[in-house]
C-alpha cells in the first residue's frame, strides 16, 4: 500500500497533507478533511477495485451421432439453407425458420450428441390452441393477417442450447449520497454527504440457457423461458421421433458472453438490493468470480411457425414444455388511429363532465387541460394495445435460474468520503413574500 501522503482528495482530486494540529488529512485546495483511518480504507478500496472479474467455463465433451453410413437423415431448406435432422417418422412440409414450403430430404454429416434433452410435453393441438389464443382479441391485428394464418403448418423442433451452471461470488463498490435540505429567507441549501459502499455475496446459477443456432432469433428463444431443466433427461433417439432437430452452429466459447452477461447482471441486481438508504447511487467497480462453472449441450423443445404478411416474416414460438407463447404481430395503422380517436373522444366527454360538475364553469385553462388529459388517455390506451402485439423481449438477467436458497451476503461496509453543501438563491418574489 502506498504512503498515505500520496493520497488524492476524494472531493477534488488534489493531494492531501497531514495536519498535525487536527491530526487529519487536509486538502489544501478545497479544505476537506479526512481521518487517517478513512484514507487507509479508501486506499484499500481502490486497490480492490483495480482487480478484475474472472469468468471461466468448463465445457463438457460430446460424441458425434451418425448413421451406418456416417451420415444423419434430415431436411434441407432451398430458401434459407437451414439443415434439420429428422428420422423416418418425421413429415416435414415447411421450414420453421423462413416458412418456405420447398424443403427436401437430405443426408448430412453427423450431429453432436447432446448431454441432455428436454422432451416435448405440449402436443401440436395444444400449441395450435396457444397460437389461436395469442391472436384472439388483438384489436390492432389486420383482418387479412388473421384470415390467412396457417395454423396447421406449425412445426415441432428440438433447438440446440448451451446450458451454463456456476457458483458466482464477488464484491461491488458503490458511491452514494445522503442529503439534508433547509432554507432561509434568501437561499435553499442542500448538504450532500458522499459515501463509498462495499457489498459482497455469493450465489449459484443452474443451467442458464443460451441458444446455439444462428438461425434462431435470440430474443424469441429468451422469451420462451423459463424452461424447467430439472426435467431434462439423458439423450435417447426415441425423444426425437416425429420432430425436427436443429444442428448447433454456435460454438460454446461464442455463446459464453451472453451467459456471462446474464450472470453478472443478476449478481449486480441482487447486491444492489442491499444498498437502500442512499441517493444517487452508482456502481464504481466490481469483481465477479466464477467457480464450478460448466457448460452443457442440450436440446430443448419448441413449436415454431413462420408466416408472411405484406412482405414481412412473422415468427412465433411456443415452449414445448410449458406452452408459453411468444411472437410479434403486425399492427393495422388504420385501426390504431381509429382506437386513438374513439378513446380520445370518450375521454374528452368524460373528463369534461367531471370538471363541469366539480367547477361549474369552464375557463380557457380548463378546456386546454381537458383536451390534454383526453389525448394522454388515448395515447396510453393505444400504447398498451401495441405492447400486447409483441411479447418478444431479450433477457439480460438469469433470475429464473438463480438458486435463491444459495444466496449468501457477505461484506457490508459504508465509508464516509466528504461533504459538499450547495446553495441556490430563491426567486426575488419569494424573498419579498417573506
N, C-alpha and C positions, 0 to 999 in steps of 0.2 A: 504494500500500500504506500502510495507516495506521501510525502510530508504534507501536513495539513496547511502549511503556509502557501502551498501552491493551489489551494482550493479556490474555485471561482464562485462568486456570489450567485446563488440561485435566482436572485431577483433581476440583476442587470448584467451578469457575466464578468464584472470586474474582479480583480484579485482581492482576496481578503487578507487582513493583517490581524495579528493578535494584540488586543488591548489589555495590558497588564492591570490597569486600574479596574476595569469592569470584568476582567477575566472572560471576555467574549471575543469572538472573531468578528471584526468590524469591516464593513465595506467603506472605503474612502470615497467612493463615488456617490452611492445612494444612502449611506449611513445605516444600512440594515445591519442587524447584529444577530449572531448565532452562537450557541454554546459549542464547546469542543465536541461534546457527545453528538450533537446534530451533524457536525461536519464529518465526523468519522462514519456515522450512519449513512450520510449522503455519499461518501466515497465508496463505501461497501456496496451500496445500491447501484452506483454507476458501474462498478466492476462486474457485478452480477448481470446487469442489463446488457453488458457488452457480449455476453455469451449467447450463442445462437441455439435454435431448436434443432432436434435430431429426429428425423423421420425416416426410419429404415424398415423395410419389409422383407419377409422371407416368403418365397413363393413355393407352393407345392409343385411337384413334377407330375405330368400327366402322360399316359401312354397314348398311342395312336390307335383309333378304331378303323379297321378296314375289312373288306370282304375277302373272299377266297382269291380274287384277282388283284388284291391290293388297293381296291377302289371302294367307294361307298356310293350308293344309289341316291338319286335325288332329282331336283328340277332346276332348270336354268331359265332366267327371265331374259328374253331377247331385247327388252326395252332398257332396263337399268343394269343388267349384268349380274343380278343377285343370284347366288348359288345356295340352294336349300336342300339339306339332306332329308331323305324320307325312305320309308320301307314300301313293300308292295301293297300294303293296306291303305296307303295314303292316296287320295284322289285330289290332286292339286289342279285347280282350274284358273287361278288368278294369283298374281304376285302380291303378297301382303305389303310390299314396300311402295310400289308405284301404281297398283291397280291394273296393270296390264294383263290382258286375258291370254296372251300368247306366251305360255311357258311350256317348255318341253322337257321330257325326261332326259337325264344325262348321268354320266359317271364322273366322280371327282376323286382326287387324292384323299386319303383318309382324314378324318377329323379327330381332334384331341378328345380323349375320354374325360368327361367332367368328374370332379371329385364327388359332387353331389347333384341330385336332381330334385326339383320340387314338382311333384306330379300335378296334373290338371285336376281340379275339383269342381270347376264350373263347366257345365255342359254347353254345347253350342246353342241349345234352345234358350238357356238362361242368359247367355251372352247376347243373343238377339233381343231378348226382352230388355236387357240393360240398355242396349243401343236405342231401342224404341223409346224407352223411358227418358233417355237423355235428350232426345229431340222433341219430346212431347211438352207442350205448354210454353215453348220458347216463342214469345210474342214477336221477336225481330227476325225469325227464321224465314227466308224466302220460300214461298209456296212451291216453286219449281224444284227446289232442293229436296224438300220433304217428299214430294211425289215421285222423284226419281232415285231415291235412296235404295241401294242394292243390299238389303239386309241379308239375303241368302248367301252372299259371297264372302261372309266372314270366315277367317282362316285361323286355325289353331297353330301356334308357332312356339317352339322352345327357343328362347332368346339367350344367348351366352352372356354371362355376367362374371365379373371378378368380385369375390366377397372378401372384405377386409375386417380382420379382428385384431384388437390390440389393447394393451394397457397404456394409458396416457397419464403422465404426471408432469407437473411444471409449475412455473411461477409467472405471474403477470404483475407488472408495475404500472401504477396509475398516478395521475395528478388530478387533484380536485380542489374545490373551493368551498369554504363555509363563509357565509355573508352576514353582515349586520347592517341594518339600514336605519337612518334617522334624518331629521331635518331641523333647520332653524328658520328664522324669518327670511333669509336670503338664499340658502343653499339646501340641496339634498345631498346626503353623504352615503356612501357605500364602502364599508370596510371589508376587504376580502382577505381572509386567511388562507394561504396556499399550503397544501399538504401533499406529501407523497405517500401513497398507499401500496402495500405489498400483499398479495393474496396468492396462496398456493393450494394445490389439491391434486388428487388423482382419481381416475375413473376408468371403467372398462367399456369397450365397444365390441359388439358381437355381429359379425357378418354384415357390414355395410355394403350394399350392392352398387356396383358401377358397371353399366352395360359395356360389353366388349365387342360391339358391332358398330362399324362406322355408318352402316345403313340406317341404324336406329336413331331417332331424334332423342337426345339425352333428356330433354325436358319432359317428353312423353313418358319415357321409362321412369324418370324420377317421380312423376305424378301418379304412377300406378302403385307406389309404395303406400304403406309398408307391406312387405312380404313376411309371413311368419316362417322364418327359416329354421325354427325348431322342428318343423315337419319335413325337412329335407331328408332324403334317403340316398343310399349309395346307388350309383348308376346301374341300371338294368335296361337292356334294349327294349323290354316289354313296355316301358313307360312311353317310348317314342312311337309306338304303333298307332297309326292313324293320324299322326301330326307331322308337320314340317319341323325341321330344326336348323337354325342358322349356324354357320361355322364362324368362330370368332376371328376377327382380323385386327383387333386392338390388343397389342402385347401388354402384359401386366405392368411393366415399368411406365408405359404410356398412359395407363388408366390411373396410376398411383396419385398424380397430382389432385385429381378430383376427390379421392379418398382422404388425402391429407387436408384438403380444404374443409371438408365436412367435419373431420375430427377436430381440427384447430378451431373452427367457428363454434362448434358445440362446447368445446373446452372453454373458450373465451366467454360465451354466453353464461355458462354455469358459474364461473368465477365472478363475472360482472354482477350477478345477483347478490354477491356478498359486499358490494360497495353501494350503500343505500343513502347514507346521510350526507352526501356531498352534492354540490352543484358543479356544472361544467366539467364533468369527469371525462378524462381521455386516457387511453392506454398509451404508455410511452415506450414500453419494451416488454418482451415476453421470451420465455424459454419453455418449449413444449417438447418432451421426450417420449419416445415410444419404446415399449419393451414387449416381449412375447407377441410381436407383430407378425402376422402371417396373411397371405392371400390364397384363397381357394378358387378353383374354377367351377362354375355351376351353370346349370340350365334351368331357367325359370319360365313358367307358363304364361303366355299372353295370347289373347284373341285379338286379331288385327283386321281392320277393314280400311281400305283406301277408296275414296270416291272423287270424282271430278265435278266441278261446278264453275262455269264461266272461265274456263282455262286455268283454274287453280286446283291443286290437290288438297284434299282434307283427309287426314289420317286419324283414326280412332283406335284406342287401345283399351282392353279390358283385362284386368288382373285375373289370370286363370285360376287363382286360388281363392280370392276373396270376392270377385265380381266388381271391384272398383272400376268405374268407367271414366275415361278421360278423353278429351278431344277439343277441337276448336271448330265452331260452326260459323258459316258466313252470315253477315248482317245485311238485312234489307234496309237500305238508307231511307227509302220512302216510308217504311213502317216506323223507323226511328224518328223521322221528322213528324209524322202523324202523332206518335205517342208523346213527343215533346209538346206539341200544340195542344192536344187534349188535356194532358196533365197540367200544363200551364194555365189553360182556360179555367179548369175546375178550381185550381189553387187560387187564381185571381179572384174568383167569385167568393170562395170560402174565406180567404184572408180579408177581403173587403167587408164581408158581412160581420166578421168578428170585430174588426176595427170600428165599424159603424155602431155596433151595439155597445162597444166599450167607450167610445169617444163622442158619439152622437153626431159628429160632423167631420167632413174631410177637409184637410188642408192640402196644399201642393206637396208638402213633405210626406204626408200620409199616402197620397196617391203614388208617389215615386217609390216609397218603401214597400207598398203593396205589390207593385209591378216587379220590383227586385226580388221580393220574397217568392212570388209565383215562379219567376224564372229559375231561382235556385232550386225550388222543389222539383220543377220539371227536369232540370239538369241531373239532379240526384237520382230521379226515377229512371231516366234513360241510361245513366251510367251503371246503375245496378242491373238493368236488363242486359246491357252489353257484357258486363262481367260474368253473367250466367252463361254466356255463349262460349266462354273459353275457360276450361278447367286445367289447362296445361301450364305448369309452373315449375321451373327448375329449382331443385333443392340445393341449399348451401350448408345445411346442417345435418346431423345424424342423430337427433334426439330420440327417434324411434328405436335406435339400435344401441342406445346407451343403457347400461345396467344401472338403474337408479340406486339399487342397494350397494353398488360398488363405490359410490361417490364418497370420498373422504376428504374433508377440508383440512388444510394444514396451517401454514404460516399466515399470520394476520398482524400486520404492522401498519401504524398510521403515524407518520413523522411530519411535524410542523416544519415548513420551509421558511416562509416570510409572510408579512402582511403588507397590504397596499390599500390606501384609502383614496377614493375618488370623490370629487365633489362637483355638482352640477348646479349652476345658477338657475334660480326659478325665473319664470317669465315675469316681467315688470308688473303686470296686473295682479298676479298672485302676491307679490311683495306688498303692493299698495293695499290689498284687501286686508292684510294683517297689520 
